Amino acid sequence: MRRTAGVWKSLGVAAVLWPAGIELTFAQTAAPESTIELPAVDVVVSPTPVPGAGSINQNKVPAFVSTVTSQDFEDKKSPAVADAITAHVPAAIGINVDGTDLSPDLFYRGFDTSRISGTAQGLAVYQNGVRINEAFGDSTNLDLISPIAIDRADVYTNNPIFGLNALGGAINFTMKNGFTYQGGEAQLLGGSFGRVYGSLQYGKQFGDYSVYFATDALRDGGYRPFGAQNLQRAYADVGYRTQDSEFHAIGAFSRSWLGVQGVTPEVLVDQQYNAVFTTPQTTNNQAGLAQITGRFDVTPTWSLASNFYFRQFDQYHVDGNDADVANCGDQGGTDGNLCLSNDGNFGSHAPSDFQFSNHGQPIPFLGDGFPYGTTAFTATHTQTFGTQEQLTNKDKILDHDNYFVVGGSVDQSYTRFSSETKLGVLNPAFQNLLYGFPGAGVILQTQGNVGFAPVWVHATATYFGVFALDTFNVTNELAVTSGARFNVANNTLSDASGFSPDLNSTASYNRINPVVGFTYTTSPALTFYGGYSEANRAPTPLESQCSNPQLPCVLETALVSDPPLQQVVSHTWEGGARGTMIVPNGYGTLVYNAGVFHITSTNDIVNEASPISGQGFFTNVPETLRQGAELGLQYNYGPLSFYANYAHVDATYQFSATFSSPNNPFADGNGNIFVHPGDRIPGIPSNLAKLGVTYAVTPQLKVTAETVIVGRQYFVGDDANQNPQLPSYYFVNLRATYQATDQIQIFGLINNVTNHKYATFGTFYGVDTTAGNVNQTLFNNNPDNGGIGDARAVTVAQPLSVYGGIKVTF
């Protein structure tokens, strides 16, 4: 494989984490008076997502494990869960793709979990054992999770036990309950761009019973026009436990309204930093959860954990765009009628296949100078029932400690999905208006169903899984882990409109994914680990019905009958070292984690662009490679706390192929580019660095400075790596807390304190040089792109923002 040597070179950086000649001691030492708590040496994690299923010492896990604590989420004072994960997980980065900071794309090791359909989803995400990858497209909506209710978030690698979609790893959010959180607090924050954010939580234990409740709400005007964001979230838990059992009844409800303005052409950004191109673009999400979990100690060494849940998810998405339309007469059809512009890229379709109709009647074409637009509307309603059962055994084998788990899960989802696209006109502010001209507001459908057709479908997704995992202590120092999970995914899609029977389909996928690894602990200061695992992802109903280049889809909008896709399989090798060192003479505690990884994915699913603006299709590619190194360091001494994280991610294609990328300035006459082995996968930064320092100036006053540095990345659509990259960027955040009394804390935050102007995401926009097209006045004759128009479009980051607030503890 190419570039492998660079990974091992990166591992050499880990050597700096081991100071030469230092003498290590593990006896208790008297530390200076401190307001910052030192971390515990013995960290335990759950090797599976089933709540209450038991835990294992982290030093027995043959993989890189990162934990983000409830205190980490609290310190950020942010309504977005991705902010704390970005800061404290070395290879994680939240990238604002479409304009909302509440639910960014969250990348880990180059694999993405996103709420945006069309994204190559590669992470499994759980909330208290409930899989929250939405069944219809594997997307995740992190805006529906309240950070204040999180007890911890564990990021796992090299573990197929987490089931489907854990190609690059899994994120498991463990929520608070009245046994883990007692007390109450109310918090209110306000500041820049009209943001007002309030939260309330309360937990209490009454003997064997407990209650916990959390709620938060946000109103934010957004840092770009039409970017307002609002949300309300609530989470509740009632618990009961005895010496040998524990039960919880859980309820949650969340809803959000997100202004997701998308990318803006760079030529507009140069004129106005927060400019928006083509609106409306909004997403409304809503989710409700009812859950019962239980744990029973069957014998002193056997325990059973159960999880039953019902979850409902509803989403409404609106997406305004420019329109690729033409006079049918210019394409061999009837002159004066409105047609989809075919650009000669849709095979053997007849000219009449591109003509739009309104209840069977043609729509008049209003001339080359008319700025047509389109607005897509989708509605997704999903209900999911699920259960997980797990048996855990801690019997010794031949007098050696052993940890064994076996279990299974069933998740059944029912989805109703509808979509339509309406014809509009773009005004000078690039708003798409659905009135005021012949054909305004018409639901678009071409006669050949090319690109545009209303859709109404029902989908079911049934996921079965059985797994077993065993960790055997060969010696007190050496532990060996082995196991496997068998996944079955059955997807069906049926046309509910009665007009598209070709959408009816059934697909089934299954696979056994193994895991094997070891850990060797010489002392609390040094544990070596290594392992190999496999994981798979089954194509979702959305992807399976949008994989024909000749019949592209408006992503999140249209479905068509397409060739079948293959399931994706990842093969992960990783190894490294971790440990906790108590520095001699009471000079604090150092915790480190360093590792390398090598992940090949076969039949990876990628999204290619269509010549029709805003549309695309899914396809399998032979092999992709993500390899690199992760380094994490945390140091605590007296009033000082410091962390440093670094990751190098080399994400590349490992094949030669032709990709469709019609908006790429280097595409050929057919809109194609040519990918070769070693070309980097666009949209994935190659280097990530995070630094943070907290200092207790006095027992009451604590100040923190944090920075995140993100390396360069190729624009999405530049799979052949021919264009300049999106520049690297950084941001610096400051915050301070003052404990005025035992109950009252006053705090302030300054985000992006240097007011650095940068873009977090880049892609290409359609450059149309035909007369009258709305793009003409923006893009034509741009000297930065050879005079043919500037095709670059970016998502800009939030500028300097100042917030202040108060927290009351009771």
ABEGO torsion letter per residue (X at the ends): XBGAAAAAAAAAAAAAABBBGBBBBABBBBBBBBABBBBBABBBBBABABBGAEBBBAAABBBBBBBBBAAAAAAAGBABAAAAAAAABAABBBBBAAGBAABBBBBBGGBBBBABBGBBBABBBBBGGBBABBAAAGBBBAAABBAAABABBBBBBGBAAAEBGAAAEBBBBBBBBAAABBEBBBBBBBEBGGBBBBBBBBBBBBEABBBBBBBBBBBBAEABBGABBBBBBBBBBBBBBBAABBBBBBBBBBBBBBBBAEBBBAAAAAABAABBBEOBBBBBBBBBBBBBBBBBBABAABBBBBBBBBBBBBBBBBBBBBBBBBBAAAAGBBBGBBBBBAGGAAEABBAAAABBBBGGBBBBBAEAABBBBBBBBBBBBBBBBBBBBBBBBABBBGGBBBBBBBBBBBBBBBBBBBBBBBBBBBBAAGBBBABGBBGBGBBBBBAAGBGBBBBBBBBBBBBBBBBBBBBBBABAABBBBBEBBBBBBBBBBBBAAGABAAABBBBBBBBBBBBBBBBBBABAABBBBBBBBBBBBBBBAAAAABABAABBBBBGABBBBBBBBBBBBBBBBBBEBBEBBBBBGGAEBBBBBBBBBBBBBBGBBBBBBBABBGBBBBBBBABBBBBEBBBBBBBBBEABBBBBBBBBBBBBBABBBBBBBAABAABBAAGBBBBBBGBBBBGBBABBBBBBBBBBABAABBBBBBBBBBBBBBBBGBAAGABBBBBBBBBBBBBBBBBABAABBBBBBBBGAAGBBBBABBBBBBBBABBGBAAAAAABGBAAAGGAEBABBBBBBBBBBBBBBBBBBX
